[in-house]
Amino acid sequence: MAYWLFKSEPATWSWSDQVAKGAAGEEWDGVRNYQARNMMREMRVGDRGFFYHSQTEKAVVGIVEVIAEAHPDSTTDDPRWECVDVKAVEALPRPVTLDVIKDDPRLSEMVLVKNSRLSVQPVTAAEWKIVCHLADSRFPAYLAAYSDQTTRYGSSMDLLPIIASAGAAWLFGAVWYMLMAGPWMQATGLSDRDVDRKDPLPYLLSLIFLTLVAGMTSYVFVIAGVDSVSEGFWTGLGLGLFVGVPWMASSYMFAKQPMHLMLIDGIYAMIGNAIIGVGLTLF
């Protein structure tokens, strides 16, 4: 999914006019700038865009969705000009003015700041989230991210980030418990005779469980808007430390398990989740 910004003069075509068209939407016609036209040629169904009131208001007031890809502009017979169809998705609770955008250093490279006259503009994923946050409306950002993620996971090949992340955490676990085999078995009270190292079932089940963890972590990342490797690392580590470890520690204390067993398993939970977080954001 890509993100865009559509500029319109309220006197010509306002957010209210767009909303009135409902789910059927309307052509974004009348564009006579080659750069803006080329932007629309790049758009795909499902892309999201900010609806920007130009002239007097100069503010982002709503969010639209592309519902039809580039086609001839019906307002002209000139074959050079094309447009997309868009529908209103949601009004922003608080319009984000151009002054607010210019005052935010995180948006200093935004096309709206650099070239405010261009009527159709690209918006990066990071800029999209920041503007939604400034509008007190993170829900549209989540909705777009969720749509993007569900689209990406529509085929088995797109499950690769989840499976690869789970596999990486599983491999780390194999190395970790090889190194900690002695202390771990001592803490659990197990001996070599109690462990059948040739039985594949525990290894297979652990990989399946880690895949479930990676899948749920992926969903959490979508809802939280986690999309960089550093965010993936720290969020994954935090999930391990503040969700996995306390849950595990509570069970271990009731079972009167040794503290160093909690430490061994807890470190694995933290680092394993961090590895999953990094893996999910690398793709």
C-alpha positions as YAML, in Angstrom:
chain: A
units: angstrom
residues:
- id: 1
  name: MET
  ca: [0.00, 0.00, 0.00]
- id: 2
  name: ALA
  ca: [1.16, 3.50, -0.84]
- id: 3
  name: TYR
  ca: [0.10, 6.82, 0.66]
- id: 4
  name: TRP
  ca: [-0.75, 10.08, -1.10]
- id: 5
  name: LEU
  ca: [-2.09, 13.58, -0.62]
- id: 6
  name: PHE
  ca: [-4.85, 15.07, -2.79]
- id: 7
  name: LYS
  ca: [-5.26, 18.84, -2.81]
- id: 8
  name: SER
  ca: [-8.54, 20.53, -3.63]
- id: 9
  name: GLU
  ca: [-9.97, 24.02, -3.33]
- id: 10
  name: PRO
  ca: [-13.01, 23.79, -1.02]
- id: 11
  name: ALA
  ca: [-15.00, 26.13, -3.26]
- id: 12
  name: THR
  ca: [-14.49, 23.71, -6.18]
- id: 13
  name: TRP
  ca: [-14.55, 20.32, -4.48]
- id: 14
  name: SER
  ca: [-14.71, 20.09, -0.69]
- id: 15
  name: TRP
  ca: [-14.47, 17.26, 1.79]
- id: 16
  name: SER
  ca: [-18.26, 17.47, 2.20]
- id: 17
  name: ASP
  ca: [-18.67, 16.99, -1.55]
- id: 18
  name: GLN
  ca: [-16.43, 13.93, -1.39]
- id: 19
  name: VAL
  ca: [-18.33, 12.45, 1.56]
- id: 20
  name: ALA
  ca: [-21.64, 13.01, -0.25]
- id: 21
  name: LYS
  ca: [-20.50, 10.65, -3.02]
- id: 22
  name: GLY
  ca: [-20.41, 7.78, -0.53]
- id: 23
  name: ALA
  ca: [-18.93, 4.40, -1.37]
- id: 24
  name: ALA
  ca: [-19.27, 5.06, -5.11]
- id: 25
  name: GLY
  ca: [-16.65, 7.79, -4.84]
- id: 26
  name: GLU
  ca: [-15.73, 10.21, -7.61]
- id: 27
  name: GLU
  ca: [-13.07, 10.85, -10.22]
- id: 28
  name: TRP
  ca: [-10.17, 13.02, -9.11]
- id: 29
  name: ASP
  ca: [-10.48, 14.87, -12.38]
- id: 30
  name: GLY
  ca: [-9.19, 18.17, -13.70]
- id: 31
  name: VAL
  ca: [-5.50, 17.52, -13.04]
- id: 32
  name: ARG
  ca: [-3.42, 19.14, -15.78]
- id: 33
  name: ASN
  ca: [0.06, 18.69, -14.36]
- id: 34
  name: TYR
  ca: [2.26, 15.92, -15.75]
- id: 35
  name: GLN
  ca: [3.93, 15.18, -12.43]
- id: 36
  name: ALA
  ca: [0.60, 14.90, -10.61]
- id: 37
  name: ARG
  ca: [-0.83, 12.77, -13.44]
- id: 38
  name: ASN
  ca: [2.15, 10.42, -13.23]
- id: 39
  name: MET
  ca: [1.56, 10.09, -9.49]
- id: 40
  name: MET
  ca: [-1.98, 8.93, -10.18]
- id: 41
  name: ARG
  ca: [-0.70, 6.42, -12.72]
- id: 42
  name: GLU
  ca: [1.32, 4.82, -9.92]
- id: 43
  name: MET
  ca: [-1.69, 4.46, -7.60]
- id: 44
  name: ARG
  ca: [-3.31, 1.12, -6.91]
- id: 45
  name: VAL
  ca: [-6.73, 0.19, -5.57]
- id: 46
  name: GLY
  ca: [-6.61, 0.30, -1.77]
- id: 47
  name: ASP
  ca: [-3.99, 3.06, -1.55]
- id: 48
  name: ARG
  ca: [-4.87, 5.74, 1.01]
- id: 49
  name: GLY
  ca: [-4.59, 9.49, 0.68]
- id: 50
  name: PHE
  ca: [-5.01, 12.64, 2.73]
- id: 51
  name: PHE
  ca: [-7.72, 15.01, 1.52]
- id: 52
  name: TYR
  ca: [-6.21, 18.49, 1.73]
- id: 53
  name: HIS
  ca: [-8.17, 21.76, 1.57]
- id: 54
  name: SER
  ca: [-5.99, 24.31, -0.24]
- id: 55
  name: GLN
  ca: [-6.33, 28.07, -0.61]
- id: 56
  name: THR
  ca: [-7.72, 29.64, 2.59]
- id: 57
  name: GLU
  ca: [-7.91, 26.64, 4.94]
- id: 58
  name: LYS
  ca: [-4.65, 24.87, 4.01]
- id: 59
  name: ALA
  ca: [-5.23, 21.77, 6.10]
- id: 60
  name: VAL
  ca: [-5.54, 17.99, 5.88]
- id: 61
  name: VAL
  ca: [-9.17, 17.33, 6.74]
- id: 62
  name: GLY
  ca: [-9.87, 13.71, 5.81]
- id: 63
  name: ILE
  ca: [-8.73, 10.38, 4.43]
- id: 64
  name: VAL
  ca: [-9.71, 8.87, 1.08]
- id: 65
  name: GLU
  ca: [-9.12, 5.51, -0.56]
- id: 66
  name: VAL
  ca: [-8.30, 4.82, -4.20]
- id: 67
  name: ILE
  ca: [-11.12, 2.67, -5.62]
- id: 68
  name: ALA
  ca: [-10.25, 2.78, -9.34]
- id: 69
  name: GLU
  ca: [-6.83, 3.02, -10.96]
- id: 70
  name: ALA
  ca: [-5.79, 5.54, -13.61]
- id: 71
  name: HIS
  ca: [-8.20, 5.92, -16.53]
- id: 72
  name: PRO
  ca: [-9.03, 8.70, -19.03]
- id: 73
  name: ASP
  ca: [-10.24, 11.91, -17.39]
- id: 74
  name: SER
  ca: [-13.88, 12.27, -18.36]
- id: 75
  name: THR
  ca: [-13.71, 16.08, -18.23]
- id: 76
  name: THR
  ca: [-11.47, 16.31, -21.31]
- id: 77
  name: ASP
  ca: [-11.04, 14.69, -24.70]
- id: 78
  name: ASP
  ca: [-7.26, 15.08, -24.46]
- id: 79
  name: PRO
  ca: [-5.88, 11.53, -24.09]
- id: 80
  name: ARG
  ca: [-2.86, 12.79, -22.17]
- id: 81
  name: TRP
  ca: [-4.84, 13.32, -18.97]
- id: 82
  name: GLU
  ca: [-5.85, 10.52, -16.67]
- id: 83
  name: CYS
  ca: [-7.22, 10.29, -13.14]
- id: 84
  name: VAL
  ca: [-8.17, 7.85, -10.39]
- id: 85
  name: ASP
  ca: [-11.42, 7.43, -8.46]
- id: 86
  name: VAL
  ca: [-11.42, 7.95, -4.70]
- id: 87
  name: LYS
  ca: [-13.95, 7.57, -1.91]
- id: 88
  name: ALA
  ca: [-14.07, 9.18, 1.53]
- id: 89
  name: VAL
  ca: [-12.96, 6.92, 4.37]
- id: 90
  name: GLU
  ca: [-12.96, 9.11, 7.47]
- id: 91
  name: ALA
  ca: [-12.84, 12.74, 8.51]
- id: 92
  name: LEU
  ca: [-9.91, 13.63, 10.75]
- id: 93
  name: PRO
  ca: [-11.04, 14.56, 14.28]
- id: 94
  name: ARG
  ca: [-8.74, 17.56, 14.14]
- id: 95
  name: PRO
  ca: [-7.62, 19.12, 10.83]
- id: 96
  name: VAL
  ca: [-3.85, 19.34, 10.50]
- id: 97
  name: THR
  ca: [-2.89, 22.71, 9.06]
- id: 98
  name: LEU
  ca: [0.06, 23.42, 6.80]
- id: 99
  name: ASP
  ca: [1.59, 25.56, 9.56]
- id: 100
  name: VAL
  ca: [1.44, 22.65, 12.01]
- id: 101
  name: ILE
  ca: [3.07, 20.38, 9.43]
- id: 102
  name: LYS
  ca: [5.82, 22.92, 8.71]
- id: 103
  name: ASP
  ca: [6.49, 23.37, 12.43]
- id: 104
  name: ASP
  ca: [7.07, 19.63, 12.96]
- id: 105
  name: PRO
  ca: [10.73, 18.82, 12.20]
- id: 106
  name: ARG
  ca: [9.80, 15.19, 11.51]
- id: 107
  name: LEU
  ca: [7.86, 16.40, 8.45]
- id: 108
  name: SER
  ca: [10.53, 18.72, 7.07]
- id: 109
  name: GLU
  ca: [11.05, 16.50, 4.01]
- id: 110
  name: MET
  ca: [7.36, 16.08, 3.25]
- id: 111
  name: VAL
  ca: [6.49, 17.02, -0.34]
- id: 112
  name: LEU
  ca: [3.75, 19.31, 0.97]
- id: 113
  name: VAL
  ca: [6.46, 21.34, 2.70]
- id: 114
  name: LYS
  ca: [8.93, 21.24, -0.18]
- id: 115
  name: ASN
  ca: [6.46, 21.69, -3.04]
- id: 116
  name: SER
  ca: [3.12, 22.81, -1.68]
- id: 117
  name: ARG
  ca: [1.76, 23.70, -5.15]
- id: 118
  name: LEU
  ca: [1.74, 20.11, -6.47]
- id: 119
  name: SER
  ca: [-1.91, 18.95, -6.46]
- id: 120
  name: VAL
  ca: [-1.19, 15.22, -6.02]
- id: 121
  name: GLN
  ca: [1.74, 14.19, -3.85]
- id: 122
  name: PRO
  ca: [3.32, 11.06, -2.38]
- id: 123
  name: VAL
  ca: [3.38, 10.61, 1.40]
- id: 124
  name: THR
  ca: [5.75, 8.22, 3.17]
- id: 125
  name: ALA
  ca: [4.46, 5.67, 5.69]
- id: 126
  name: ALA
  ca: [6.26, 7.52, 8.49]
- id: 127
  name: GLU
  ca: [4.72, 10.86, 7.46]
- id: 128
  name: TRP
  ca: [1.31, 9.23, 7.27]
- id: 129
  name: LYS
  ca: [1.52, 8.02, 10.86]
- id: 130
  name: ILE
  ca: [2.79, 11.38, 12.14]
- id: 131
  name: VAL
  ca: [0.00, 13.36, 10.49]
- id: 132
  name: CYS
  ca: [-2.62, 10.90, 11.77]
- id: 133
  name: HIS
  ca: [-1.15, 11.32, 15.25]
- id: 134
  name: LEU
  ca: [-1.27, 15.11, 14.95]
- id: 135
  name: ALA
  ca: [-4.93, 14.77, 13.97]
- id: 136
  name: ASP
  ca: [-5.69, 12.71, 17.12]
- id: 137
  name: SER
  ca: [-6.75, 9.92, 14.80]
- id: 138
  name: ARG
  ca: [-4.43, 6.93, 14.86]
- id: 139
  name: PHE
  ca: [-7.26, 4.60, 13.81]
- id: 140
  name: PRO
  ca: [-6.96, 5.41, 10.10]
- id: 141
  name: ALA
  ca: [-3.24, 4.66, 10.27]
- id: 142
  name: TYR
  ca: [-3.99, 1.29, 11.87]
- id: 143
  name: LEU
  ca: [-6.70, 0.60, 9.34]
- id: 144
  name: ALA
  ca: [-4.37, 1.30, 6.44]
- id: 145
  name: ALA
  ca: [-1.59, -0.76, 7.97]
- id: 146
  name: TYR
  ca: [-3.97, -3.63, 8.69]
- id: 147
  name: SER
  ca: [-5.28, -3.57, 5.12]
- id: 148
  name: ASP
  ca: [-1.70, -3.56, 3.85]
- id: 149
  name: GLN
  ca: [-0.74, -6.47, 6.07]
- id: 150
  name: THR
  ca: [-3.76, -8.61, 5.22]
- id: 151
  name: THR
  ca: [-3.14, -7.95, 1.55]
- id: 152
  name: ARG
  ca: [0.51, -8.97, 1.91]
- id: 153
  name: TYR
  ca: [-0.45, -12.15, 3.76]
- id: 154
  name: GLY
  ca: [-2.97, -13.17, 1.13]
- id: 155
  name: SER
  ca: [-0.66, -15.89, -0.21]
- id: 156
  name: SER
  ca: [1.51, -18.52, 1.42]
- id: 157
  name: MET
  ca: [4.66, -16.81, 0.11]
- id: 158
  name: ASP
  ca: [3.76, -13.67, 2.04]
- id: 159
  name: LEU
  ca: [3.84, -15.66, 5.29]
- id: 160
  name: LEU
  ca: [7.61, -15.81, 4.88]
- id: 161
  name: PRO
  ca: [8.37, -13.05, 7.47]
- id: 162
  name: ILE
  ca: [6.40, -14.91, 10.14]
- id: 163
  name: ILE
  ca: [7.88, -18.32, 9.36]
- id: 164
  name: ALA
  ca: [11.42, -16.95, 8.97]
- id: 165
  name: SER
  ca: [11.20, -15.01, 12.25]
- id: 166
  name: ALA
  ca: [9.91, -18.07, 14.10]
- id: 167
  name: GLY
  ca: [12.69, -20.17, 12.56]
- id: 168
  name: ALA
  ca: [15.34, -17.66, 13.64]
- id: 169
  name: ALA
  ca: [14.01, -17.64, 17.21]
- id: 170
  name: TRP
  ca: [13.92, -21.45, 17.16]
- id: 171
  name: LEU
  ca: [17.55, -21.63, 16.04]
- id: 172
  name: PHE
  ca: [18.56, -19.22, 18.78]
- id: 173
  name: GLY
  ca: [16.71, -21.45, 21.25]
- id: 174
  name: ALA
  ca: [18.59, -24.50, 20.00]
- id: 175
  name: VAL
  ca: [21.93, -22.76, 20.57]
- id: 176
  name: TRP
  ca: [20.85, -21.25, 23.90]
- id: 177
  name: TYR
  ca: [19.63, -24.48, 25.43]
- id: 178
  name: MET
  ca: [22.69, -26.35, 24.12]
- id: 179
  name: LEU
  ca: [24.83, -23.88, 26.04]
- id: 180
  name: MET
  ca: [22.58, -23.99, 29.11]
- id: 181
  name: ALA
  ca: [21.77, -27.71, 28.96]
- id: 182
  name: GLY
  ca: [23.58, -28.57, 32.19]
- id: 183
  name: PRO
  ca: [22.11, -25.83, 34.42]
- id: 184
  name: TRP
  ca: [18.67, -26.22, 32.83]
- id: 185
  name: MET
  ca: [18.50, -29.98, 33.39]
- id: 186
  name: GLN
  ca: [19.79, -29.56, 36.93]
- id: 187
  name: ALA
  ca: [17.10, -26.96, 37.64]
- id: 188
  name: THR
  ca: [14.34, -29.14, 36.20]
- id: 189
  name: GLY
  ca: [15.58, -32.28, 37.93]
- id: 190
  name: LEU
  ca: [15.84, -34.16, 34.64]
- id: 191
  name: SER
  ca: [18.65, -36.52, 33.69]
- id: 192
  name: ASP
  ca: [19.89, -37.75, 30.31]
- id: 193
  name: ARG
  ca: [17.79, -40.87, 30.75]
- id: 194
  name: ASP
  ca: [14.65, -38.73, 31.00]
- id: 195
  name: VAL
  ca: [15.27, -36.96, 27.69]
- id: 196
  name: ASP
  ca: [14.87, -38.68, 24.33]
- id: 197
  name: ARG
  ca: [16.95, -36.43, 22.07]
- id: 198
  name: LYS
  ca: [15.90, -38.42, 19.00]
- id: 199
  name: ASP
  ca: [12.19, -37.70, 19.46]
- id: 200
  name: PRO
  ca: [11.30, -35.02, 16.86]
- id: 201
  name: LEU
  ca: [7.94, -34.11, 18.41]
- id: 202
  name: PRO
  ca: [9.19, -31.55, 21.00]
- id: 203
  name: TYR
  ca: [11.28, -29.80, 18.37]
- id: 204
  name: LEU
  ca: [8.40, -29.70, 15.90]
- id: 205
  name: LEU
  ca: [5.92, -28.46, 18.49]
- id: 206
  name: SER
  ca: [8.29, -25.74, 19.68]
- id: 207
  name: LEU
  ca: [8.62, -24.47, 16.10]
- id: 208
  name: ILE
  ca: [4.83, -24.48, 15.69]
- id: 209
  name: PHE
  ca: [4.37, -22.57, 18.96]
- id: 210
  name: LEU
  ca: [6.99, -20.00, 17.93]
- id: 211
  name: THR
  ca: [5.21, -19.55, 14.61]
- id: 212
  name: LEU
  ca: [2.01, -18.76, 16.51]
- id: 213
  name: VAL
  ca: [3.94, -16.26, 18.65]
- id: 214
  name: ALA
  ca: [5.42, -14.65, 15.52]
- id: 215
  name: GLY
  ca: [1.97, -14.45, 13.90]
- id: 216
  name: MET
  ca: [0.44, -12.73, 16.92]
- id: 217
  name: THR
  ca: [3.44, -10.43, 17.23]
- id: 218
  name: SER
  ca: [3.00, -9.48, 13.58]
- id: 219
  name: TYR
  ca: [-0.62, -8.54, 14.27]
- id: 220
  name: VAL
  ca: [0.44, -6.45, 17.30]
- id: 221
  name: PHE
  ca: [3.04, -4.68, 15.16]
- id: 222
  name: VAL
  ca: [0.37, -3.80, 12.60]
- id: 223
  name: ILE
  ca: [-1.96, -2.35, 15.25]
- id: 224
  name: ALA
  ca: [0.89, -0.42, 16.91]
- id: 225
  name: GLY
  ca: [2.38, 0.79, 13.64]
- id: 226
  name: VAL
  ca: [5.77, -0.86, 14.27]
- id: 227
  name: ASP
  ca: [7.61, -0.79, 10.94]
- id: 228
  name: SER
  ca: [11.33, -0.24, 11.55]
- id: 229
  name: VAL
  ca: [13.99, -2.71, 12.67]
- id: 230
  name: SER
  ca: [14.80, -0.73, 15.83]
- id: 231
  name: GLU
  ca: [11.11, -0.52, 16.76]
- id: 232
  name: GLY
  ca: [10.76, -4.24, 16.03]
- id: 233
  name: PHE
  ca: [13.70, -5.08, 18.28]
- id: 234
  name: TRP
  ca: [12.60, -3.00, 21.26]
- id: 235
  name: THR
  ca: [8.92, -3.90, 20.97]
- id: 236
  name: GLY
  ca: [9.75, -7.59, 20.65]
- id: 237
  name: LEU
  ca: [12.11, -7.38, 23.61]
- id: 238
  name: GLY
  ca: [9.45, -5.54, 25.61]
- id: 239
  name: LEU
  ca: [6.81, -8.16, 24.83]
- id: 240
  name: GLY
  ca: [9.18, -10.85, 26.05]
- id: 241
  name: LEU
  ca: [10.20, -8.95, 29.17]
- id: 242
  name: PHE
  ca: [6.85, -7.52, 30.24]
- id: 243
  name: VAL
  ca: [4.43, -10.16, 28.95]
- id: 244
  name: GLY
  ca: [6.23, -13.47, 28.58]
- id: 245
  name: VAL
  ca: [8.57, -13.34, 31.58]
- id: 246
  name: PRO
  ca: [6.03, -12.23, 34.25]
- id: 247
  name: TRP
  ca: [3.56, -14.88, 33.08]
- id: 248
  name: MET
  ca: [6.28, -17.51, 33.17]
- id: 249
  name: ALA
  ca: [7.60, -16.34, 36.55]
- id: 250
  name: SER
  ca: [4.14, -16.48, 38.11]
- id: 251
  name: SER
  ca: [3.67, -20.11, 37.01]
- id: 252
  name: TYR
  ca: [7.17, -21.06, 38.13]
- id: 253
  name: MET
  ca: [6.69, -19.56, 41.57]
- id: 254
  name: PHE
  ca: [3.48, -21.48, 42.16]
- id: 255
  name: ALA
  ca: [5.24, -24.65, 40.97]
- id: 256
  name: LYS
  ca: [8.18, -23.80, 43.26]
- id: 257
  name: GLN
  ca: [10.65, -23.96, 40.40]
- id: 258
  name: PRO
  ca: [14.22, -22.72, 41.00]
- id: 259
  name: MET
  ca: [15.01, -19.07, 40.30]
- id: 260
  name: HIS
  ca: [17.80, -19.89, 37.87]
- id: 261
  name: LEU
  ca: [15.34, -21.90, 35.73]
- id: 262
  name: MET
  ca: [13.19, -18.77, 35.47]
- id: 263
  name: LEU
  ca: [16.29, -16.83, 34.51]
- id: 264
  name: ILE
  ca: [17.31, -19.27, 31.75]
- id: 265
  name: ASP
  ca: [13.84, -19.47, 30.24]
- id: 266
  name: GLY
  ca: [13.17, -15.76, 30.78]
- id: 267
  name: ILE
  ca: [16.29, -14.68, 28.89]
- id: 268
  name: TYR
  ca: [15.27, -16.95, 26.02]
- id: 269
  name: ALA
  ca: [11.77, -15.42, 25.98]
- id: 270
  name: MET
  ca: [13.17, -11.88, 25.83]
- id: 271
  name: ILE
  ca: [15.84, -12.46, 23.20]
- id: 272
  name: GLY
  ca: [13.63, -14.82, 21.18]
- id: 273
  name: ASN
  ca: [10.88, -12.19, 21.00]
- id: 274
  name: ALA
  ca: [13.42, -9.54, 20.03]
- id: 275
  name: ILE
  ca: [14.65, -11.78, 17.20]
- id: 276
  name: ILE
  ca: [11.06, -12.25, 16.02]
- id: 277
  name: GLY
  ca: [10.54, -8.49, 16.14]
- id: 278
  name: VAL
  ca: [13.61, -7.81, 14.03]
- id: 279
  name: GLY
  ca: [12.70, -10.54, 11.55]
- id: 280
  name: LEU
  ca: [9.17, -9.21, 11.05]
- id: 281
  name: THR
  ca: [10.38, -5.69, 10.31]
- id: 282
  name: LEU
  ca: [13.20, -6.71, 7.97]
- id: 283
  name: PHE
  ca: [10.70, -7.72, 5.26]
...
